[in-house]
Amino acid sequence: MTISNGTSDGTIRWGILGTGFIAGLQTQDLNENGFAVQAVGSRSLDLSKAFAEQYGLATAHGSYEDLVADPLVDVVYIATPHPFHHANALLALHAGKHVLVEKSFTMNAREAQDIVDLAESKGLVALEAMWTRFLPHMVRIRDVIQEGTIGEVRKVVASHNQSLPKDPAHRLNDPALGGGALLDLGVYPISFAIDILGTPETIRASASMSATGVDRQTAAIFEYAKGQQAIVDCELDAASANRAMVIGTEGWIDIEDTWYNPVPFTVHSVDGSVVERYQQPVSSRGMQYQAAELERLVRAGDIAGTILPPGESVAIMAVMDEIRKQIGLSYEADAAVGSDQPAPPA
């Protein structure tokens, strides 16, 4: 597969919905790689103006509604916390805008399907911002597997463990804001396992819960019809090297820490000798590649690509729904219908 260079000709215009940390990271990568970032929208006009000034954007809107109605915006990047992705993405899609939606894509598979169905009905792109999928080293890993270098893939192993803020009121620890390790951290190894092996037939999950009622650590084994397995784990109050492996009958791929970033990997044959050492420097943080994929789809008149099609984003949420069912973790969004959700942050 051809690796995108992660740049843009600047003809498609972006709007940023939300002004938080992840919004800043994405906007900086867009700015540094030729993308046209036109506007930002926030529920606070002051925050919107400050963000626009910091990143050199022409327009600051004091509401999400004004942002999605802006005729100079073609694509909206949804950068709010995941409990609000559903409402925010539907708002933008109803306004005729393509959307790049931060992961986790939504709170559950029902919400994800809502977004995908609306985008399809309007002929618009709804792409999950799982930036790792689009990085050059991941593109090459898929090629190595397809070429048969490591034989038949038997196992995927991936971790995502971080020591994050312990404040009970922090978003990551608050059930009302979709807190817990699974949706914020576990989505990375789960998405990776599904990328390599597909949707599992059976899932066995276990977790330890925090005092606030969210999962502080979760592990799962995915099992497949042909006997393959994926072993994934995540934790939000203890850090690790965060490496990943793809193990096959003729060798294995060892992805260095932190595997979901643009890092080197080594392909080993079954006797341990090195077959390939891959390392490609990436400019910026690497979030520009997912934006380049969205622009490619728009220019081609397509609404789904092969790296992360919309249906797979729904499948990932369904897998996490099953894990949450097994570990006893539920959110208000699981019972909510339509826009019956709390107001999003600025």
Secondary structure, 3 states (H helix, E strand, C coil): CCCCCCCCCCCCEEEEECCCHHHHHHHHHHHHCCCEEEEEECCCHHHHHHHHHHHCCCEEECCHHHHHHCCCCCEEEECCCHHHHHHHHHHHHHCCCEEEEECCCCCCHHHHHHHHHHHHHHCCCEEEECHHHHCHHHHHHHHHHHCCCCCCEEEEEEEEECECCCCCCCHHHCHHHCCCHHHHHHHHHHHHHHHHHCCCCEEEEEEEECCCCCEEEEEEEEECCCCCEEEEEEECECCCCCCEEEEECCEEEEECCCCCCCCCEEEEECCCCEEEEECCCCCCCCCHHHHHHHHHHHHHCCCCCCCCCHHHHHHHHHHHHHHHHHHCCCCHHHCCCCCCCCCCCC
